[in-house]
Amino acid sequence: MNGSKLRRIGTGWLLVLPFLALVLALFIGPIINILWLSVTDPEPGLGNYAALVTSDNLAGILWTTIRICVITTVFSVVFGYSIAYAMVHVAQGSRNRMLSLLLVSFWISVLVRTFSWLMLLGRKGLVNESLVNIGIITQPIEFMRNELGVLIGMVHYMIPYAVLPLLASMQNIDTRVLSASRSLGATGPQTFWRVYLPLTKPGLVAAALLVFILSLGFYVTPAILGGGKVLMVAEYISVQILVTLRWGTAAMLAALMLFGVLALLFVMSRFMKLSAVFGGAKA
């Protein structure tokens, strides 16, 4: 019996090993290459990493990236929570229509969305022209070529990513718990803040984590809506690879983003199970 089980396990591994080797070659291999470049180009050592402390330019880009990602995460999660809450508390038919509209947004290219905002919020765009014609403003508002435009584009793109984990978390809440809270004398706001909101904490954490990680790699939206005045890490990496040919600096920044994401996941795992956060089994 044990021998047959071992043979079945061995046969299974023979089937899995080719795919595992492909994953190692196509995924882990390039990561190792990036880590190697970060400490060997242009010369061996930690000079690229030391530039994080000695270069004001790099420090400014990192701070801009983190600040924009944090603000994007906050607004995306707040708006996403409101949308998910509304979807949970409407009739099934309305919920399906809202979910369909939400999923359609995933099919629209980020490039199309970005140029749409450019047409809407430019100096001669629909928003400024309408406000001038109505008489609310006399001069166009500078929505573009600054952080405001970048934030508008990024928040708009990331809201659907925040809605989905929040919606899944809210749908798993036992409504009898809320009824019990109200029957014990709690008001609507008390039930929300003391019962409903804590029960949705895994969804909140998952949404915030997902939005922040995805925001770190934004390239098209900051490049177009920022107009070269809002430089984030992803765009700076592209410049280092394609323009200045400083591959070591680009590899160092890519490695830094990788370590940052892994560190964030590690910190979150100290407070709750990541399997529960991302919809897995809680037990």
N, C-alpha and C positions, 0 to 999 in steps of 0.2 A: 504493500500500500504506500509506504513512504517512498519506495523507489519509484513508483509510478508518478507520484506527486512531484518528485524531483525532476523526473524526465519532462513532465508537462511544463514545469517552471523553466527548465533549460530550453525547451522548444520556444516558449514565449519570449525569452530573452534573445534568442536568435532572430526572431521576427522584429523585435524592438531595436536591436543594436544598430542596424543600418540607419534608421530614422534618428536615433540618438546621436550617431556620428555626424549626420547631416546638420542637426541642430548645433552641435559643438563647433562644426566648421563654419557655419553661416552666421551664428549668433555670438557665441562666446569668443571665437577667433578674432573677429573685428574689435571686440571690446578689449581684448588683451593687447591688440595692436595699438589701439588708442592710448591705453595706459602706458605702453612702452614708448610711444612717440612723445608723450607728455614729459618724460624724464630723460629723453635722449636727444631731442631736437630743440635747438641747434647744437647743443653740446650736452654730454651726460651730467646729470645733477638735478637739483630741485630749483633751478633758476626760474623756470616758468611759474612755479607755485610761489616763489618768493616775490614775483612781480605783483601778486595780489596785495601785498603789503606796501611795496615800494612805489607802485604805479597808481596815481590818483585817477587816471583814466579808467583802469580796470575796476577799481573800487567803486567809482561812480556808476559804471555800467551794471555791476552786480547789485548795487543799492537800488537803481532804477528798476531793474528786473524784479527784485523781491517786492518792492513797494507796489508796482503795478499788479503783480500776481496776487498779492494779499488783498488789495482793493477789489480786484476782479472777483476773487473768491468770495469775499464778503457780500458784494452786491448780487452775484450769481446765486449764492445759496439763499439769500433773503428772498429774491424774486422767485427762485425755484421752489422754495418752501411754500410760498403763497399759492403758486400755480398747482403744486401737488396737493395741497390742502383743499383747494377748490375742486380738483378732479376727484378726490376721494368722497366729497360730500355732495356730489350731484348724481342724478340718475344714471343708470348704466349706459343708456344710449348716448347721453351727452358726454359721458366719460370716454366712450369709444371714439366719438368725433374729436374730442380734445386730444386724445392720444394719437389719433391719425395725423392731426395737424402738427403735433410735436415730432412725430417720426418723419414727416415730410421735410422738416427743417434739416434733418441729417443728410438729405439727398442734395441739398443745395451747396455748391462748392464754396469754400471759404473765400476764394478769389471773387466770385460773383457777389457774395455778401459785402465784401470790403469795398468793391467798386460802387455798389448800391449806396452804401453810406457816404462814399465820396460825392456821389451825385446829389444826395439829400442834404448833406451838411456843409458842402463847399460854400465859398463866398457868393457864388451865383446859384447855389443849390435851392431846392424847393423850400426848405425850412427858412433860410435867410430871406429869400424873395417874398415868402408869405408874410413873415413878420414885418418886413419893411413896408409892404403894401398895406397891411392892416394899420400900421402906424405905431406898433409897439416899440420898434427900434428904428433908429435913423441910420446906423451903420451896421454892416454885416458882423455877426458874432464869429470869432475865430474858433470854430469847432475843430478844424483840421490842423495838421502840422504841429500838434502838441499832445500832451498826455491825455487830455480830455477826449479827443477823437479816438485815440488808441483804446482807452477804457470803454468807450461806447461800443466800439466794434468787438472787443474781446468779451465784454459782458453779454452782448447779444448772442454771440456764438456759443458761449459756455452755459447759458441758462438751461438748454435741454439736457446737458450732461448732469446738471445738478438735480433736475426734476426726477429722472428715472430712479436713482437709488432712494430718494426721498419718498417717491410714490410707492416703491416696493416696501419700504419700512412702514409707511402709514397703513397700507392695506393689510399688514400682518397684525395690526393692533386689534385686540379683542374689544369690541364696542361695549361689552358688558362691564368692563372696568370703568369706562367713562360713565355709564349709567349708574354704577354703584357709587361713584364719586358724587354725582349730582343728588342721588337719593340720600346721601349722608349730609347734605346741606351745603355742598360746595357750589359756588357760583360758576358761571361759564368761564370767566377769565381764570378763576382759581383752578378749575379742572384742567384748563389748557396748560397753565404754567407749572402746575405741580404733578400732573399725571401725563397729559398728552405729550408735552414737549420732552420730558425725560425718556418716554418710551420711544421717541423718534431719534434719540441720540445716535444710535448706530448709523441711521440714514444720513444724519447731519454730518457725522464724521466722514462717512464714505463720500458724500457729495463734495465736502470741502477738500478732502484729499485728492479726489479725482480732478476737480477743477484746478487746484493749485498745480498739480503735476503736469497736466496738459497745458496750462498757461505758461509754464517755464519754457516750453519749446515753441511758442508762437513766433512766427517769422513774417508771414505775408501781411498780416494786419498791422503790426507796428511799422513795417517798412513802407506801406502805402499811406495809411492814415497819419503816421507820424512824420512823413515827409522827410526822413533823414535826421530829424531833430530829436527823436525819441529812440535811442539805440538800446536794444535789449540783447541779452547774451546770444540768442540764436542767430540774430542778424550779424552780430560782431564775429561769431564763429565763421559765418559765410564769408565775411570780408577778409578774415585772416587766411582762409583757404584759397579763395578765388582771386584776391587782389594783391594782398601783401605777401602771400605765400609763407606765412609764419605758421606752419603746421603744428609746431610744438605748442604755441599759445592756444591754438584752436583745440588741440587734443587735451590740453590742461583744463580748459573751460568745459569741454564735453565730459571729462572725467569728474570734474567738480559737480556738474549737474547730476551725474549718475550717483556719486556718493551722497549728495544732498537728498535725492529721492530715497535711497536706501536707508539713510539715517532717519528720515521722516517716518518711513514705514516701521523702523525699529522702535522709535519713540512711541508711536501709536500702539504697537504690540505690547508695550509695557502697561498700558491702561486698559486695553480690551483685545479680544481675539479678532485678528484680521479676517478670519473666516466668517465671523458673524457680521463684521462691518461690510464685507462685500457679498453678503447674501448667502453664505454657507451655513452649515449646521452650527448651532450655538452650543451644543453639548460636547 
